[in-house]
Amino acid sequence: MIARIVDDNGHSFILQDALGVEELRDWERQTGLTRVFAEGFFLRDGTGLFWPTYVISSDGKVVVTREGQKEKLEKSRSYIRQALFTYLFIAPFWLISLNHIRKVKKTIGA
């Protein structure tokens, strides 16, 4: 899920953080307000999407916290878990395929 935020000058930015977007949508549904103040940065050295780090409403209520966004960013950057899961998921299929290749080679006498 991707959302777009428009600043006071009319520039629009696409948000990267899907979970932060959900928090914003829940807040918008509850309050009916659409104006927020957001702090954040652009990923990929300024060429990527906007990652909000802190969002408050126009009346000063915190909508998205810095701590929560930091945790989400750290989880999304954790490649070791993703790679480990991927390899553990794919390895059995490779073993099955290699076993079938061995059987076929043995059957055709190669």
Contact map, one row per residue, 1 for C-alpha under 8 A:
11100000000000000100100000000000000000000000000000000000000000000000000000000000000000000000000000000000000000
11110000000001111100100000000000000000000000000000000000000000000000000000000000000000000000000000000000000000
11111000000001110100100000000000000000000000000000000000000000000000000000000000000000000000000000000000000000
01111100000111100000000000000000000000000000000000000000000000000000000000000000000000000000000000000000000000
00111110000111100000000000000000000000000000000000000000000000000000000000000000000000000000000000000000000000
00011111111110000000000000000000000000000000000000000000000000000000000000000000000000000000000000000000000000
00001111111100000000000000000000000000000000000000000000000000000000000000000000000000000000000000000000000000
00000111111000000000000000000000000000000000000000000000000000000000000000000000000000000000000000000000000000
00000111111000000000000000000000000000000000000000000000000000000000000000000000000000000000000000000000000000
00000111111100000000000000000000000000000000000000000000000000000000000000000000000000000000000000000000000000
00000111111110000000000000000000000000000000000000000000000000000000000000000000000000000000000000000000000000
00011110011111000000000000000000000000000000000000000000000000000000000000000000000000000000000000000000000000
00011100001111100000000000000000000000000000000011000000000000000000000000000000000000000000000000000000000000
01111000000111110000000000000000000000000000000011000000000000000000000000000000000000000000000000000000000000
01111000000011111100100000000000000000000000000011110000000000000000000000000000000000000000000000000000000000
01100000000001111100000000000000000000000000000011100000000000000000000000000000000000000000000000000000000000
01000000000000111111100000000000000000000000000000110000000000000000000000000000000000000000000000000000000000
11100000000000111111110000000000000000000000000000000000000000000000000000000000000000000000000000000000000000
00000000000000001111111000000000000000000000000000000000000000000000000000000000000000000000000000000000000000
00000000000000001111111100000000000000000000000000010000000000010000100000000000000000000000000000000000000000
11100000000000101111111110000000000000000000000000000000000000000000000000000000000000000000000000000000000000
00000000000000000111111111000000000000000000000000000000000000000000000000000000000000000000000000000000000000
00000000000000000011111111100000000000000000000000000000000000110000000000000000000000000000000000000000000000
00000000000000000001111111110000000000000000000000000000000000110000000000000000000000000000000000000000000000
00000000000000000000111111111000000000000000000000000000000000000000000000000000000000000000000000000000000000
00000000000000000000011111111100000000000000000000000000000000000000000000000000000000000000000000000000000000
00000000000000000000001111111111000000000000000000000000000000100000000000000000000000000000000000000000000000
00000000000000000000000111111111110000000000000000000000000000000000000000000000000000000000000000000000000000
00000000000000000000000011111111100000000000000000000000000000000000000000000000000000000000000000000000000000
00000000000000000000000001111111000000000000000000000000000000000000000000000000000000000000000000000000000000
00000000000000000000000000111111100000000000000000000000000000000000000000000000000000000000000000000000000000
00000000000000000000000000111111110000000000000000000000000000000000000000000000000000000000000000000000000000
00000000000000000000000000011011111000000000000000000000000000000000000000000000000000000000000000000000000000
00000000000000000000000000010001111100000000000000000000000000000000000000000000000000000000000000000000000000
00000000000000000000000000000000111110000000000000000000110000000000000000000000000000000000000000000000000000
00000000000000000000000000000000011111000000000000000011110000000000000000000000000000000000000000000000000000
00000000000000000000000000000000001111100000000000000011110000000000000000000000000000000000000000000000000000
00000000000000000000000000000000000111110000000000011111000000000000000000000000000000000000000000000000000000
00000000000000000000000000000000000011111000000000011110000000000000000000000000000000000000000000000000000000
00000000000000000000000000000000000001111100000001111100000000000000000000000000000000000000000000000000000000
00000000000000000000000000000000000000111110010001111000000000000000000000000000000000000000000000000000000000
00000000000000000000000000000000000000011111111111100000000000000000000000000000000000000000000000000000000000
00000000000000000000000000000000000000001111111111100000000000000000000000000000000000000000000000000000000000
00000000000000000000000000000000000000000111111100000000000000000000000000000000000000000000000000000000000000
00000000000000000000000000000000000000000111111100000000000000000000000000000000000000000000000000000000000000
00000000000000000000000000000000000000001111111110000000000000000000000000000000000000000000000000000000000000
00000000000000000000000000000000000000000111111110000000000000000000000000000000000000000000000000000000000000
00000000000000000000000000000000000000000111111111000000000000000000000000000000000000000000000000000000000000
00000000000011110000000000000000000000000110011111100000000000000000000000000000000000000000000000000000000000
00000000000011110000000000000000000000011110000111110000000000000000000000000000000000000000000000000000000000
00000000000000111000000000000000000000011110000011111000000000000000000000000000000000000000000000000000000000
00000000000000101001000000000000000001111000000001111110000000000000100000000000000000000000000000000000000000
00000000000000000000000000000000000001111000000000111110000000011100110000000000000000000000000000000000000000
00000000000000000000000000000000000001110000000000011111000001111100100000000000000000000000000000000000000000
00000000000000000000000000000000000111100000000000011111100001111000000000000000000000000000000000000000000000
00000000000000000000000000000000000111000000000000000111111111110000000000000000000000000000000000000000000000
00000000000000000000000000000000001110000000000000000011111111100000000000000000000000000000000000000000000000
00000000000000000000000000000000001110000000000000000001111110000000000000000000000000000000000000000000000000
00000000000000000000000000000000000000000000000000000001111110000000000000000000000000000000000000000000000000
00000000000000000000000000000000000000000000000000000001111111000000000000000000000000000000000000000000000000
00000000000000000000000000000000000000000000000000000001111111100000000000000000000000000000000000000000000000
00000000000000000000000000000000000000000000000000000111100111111000000000000000000000000000000000000000000000
00000000000000000000001100100000000000000000000000000111100011111000000000000000000000000000000000000000000000
00000000000000000001001100000000000000000000000000001111000001111101100000000000000000000000000000000000000000
00000000000000000000000000000000000000000000000000001110000001111111100000000000000000000000000000000000000000
00000000000000000000000000000000000000000000000000001100000000011111110000000000000000000000000000000000000000
00000000000000000000000000000000000000000000000000000000000000001111111000000000000000000000000000000000000000
00000000000000000000000000000000000000000000000000000000000000011111111100000000000000000000000000000000000000
00000000000000000001000000000000000000000000000000011100000000011111111110000000000000000000000000000000000000
00000000000000000000000000000000000000000000000000001000000000000111111111000000000000000000000000000000000000
00000000000000000000000000000000000000000000000000000000000000000011111111100000000000000000000000000000000000
00000000000000000000000000000000000000000000000000000000000000000001111111110000000000000000000000000000000000
00000000000000000000000000000000000000000000000000000000000000000000111111111000000000000000000000000000000000
00000000000000000000000000000000000000000000000000000000000000000000011111111100000000000000000000000000000000
00000000000000000000000000000000000000000000000000000000000000000000001111111100000000000000000000000000000000
00000000000000000000000000000000000000000000000000000000000000000000000111111110000000000000000000000000000000
00000000000000000000000000000000000000000000000000000000000000000000000011111110000000000000000000000000000000
00000000000000000000000000000000000000000000000000000000000000000000000001111111110000000000000000000000000000
00000000000000000000000000000000000000000000000000000000000000000000000000011111111000000000000000000000000000
00000000000000000000000000000000000000000000000000000000000000000000000000000111111100000000000000000000000000
00000000000000000000000000000000000000000000000000000000000000000000000000000111111110000000000000000000000000
00000000000000000000000000000000000000000000000000000000000000000000000000000111111111000000000000000000000000
00000000000000000000000000000000000000000000000000000000000000000000000000000011111111100000000000000000000000
00000000000000000000000000000000000000000000000000000000000000000000000000000001111111110000000000000000000000
00000000000000000000000000000000000000000000000000000000000000000000000000000000111111111000000000000000000000
00000000000000000000000000000000000000000000000000000000000000000000000000000000011111111100000000000000000000
00000000000000000000000000000000000000000000000000000000000000000000000000000000001111111110000000000000000000
00000000000000000000000000000000000000000000000000000000000000000000000000000000000111111111000000000000000000
00000000000000000000000000000000000000000000000000000000000000000000000000000000000011111111100000000000000000
00000000000000000000000000000000000000000000000000000000000000000000000000000000000001111111110000000000000000
00000000000000000000000000000000000000000000000000000000000000000000000000000000000000111111111000000000000000
00000000000000000000000000000000000000000000000000000000000000000000000000000000000000011111111100000000000000
00000000000000000000000000000000000000000000000000000000000000000000000000000000000000001111111110000000000000
00000000000000000000000000000000000000000000000000000000000000000000000000000000000000000111111111000000000000
00000000000000000000000000000000000000000000000000000000000000000000000000000000000000000011111111100000000000
00000000000000000000000000000000000000000000000000000000000000000000000000000000000000000001111111110000000000
00000000000000000000000000000000000000000000000000000000000000000000000000000000000000000000111111111000000000
00000000000000000000000000000000000000000000000000000000000000000000000000000000000000000000011111111100000000
00000000000000000000000000000000000000000000000000000000000000000000000000000000000000000000001111111110000000
00000000000000000000000000000000000000000000000000000000000000000000000000000000000000000000000111111111000000
00000000000000000000000000000000000000000000000000000000000000000000000000000000000000000000000011111111100000
00000000000000000000000000000000000000000000000000000000000000000000000000000000000000000000000001111111110000
00000000000000000000000000000000000000000000000000000000000000000000000000000000000000000000000000111111111000
00000000000000000000000000000000000000000000000000000000000000000000000000000000000000000000000000011111111100
00000000000000000000000000000000000000000000000000000000000000000000000000000000000000000000000000001111111111
00000000000000000000000000000000000000000000000000000000000000000000000000000000000000000000000000000111111111
00000000000000000000000000000000000000000000000000000000000000000000000000000000000000000000000000000011111111
00000000000000000000000000000000000000000000000000000000000000000000000000000000000000000000000000000001111111
00000000000000000000000000000000000000000000000000000000000000000000000000000000000000000000000000000000111111
00000000000000000000000000000000000000000000000000000000000000000000000000000000000000000000000000000000111111
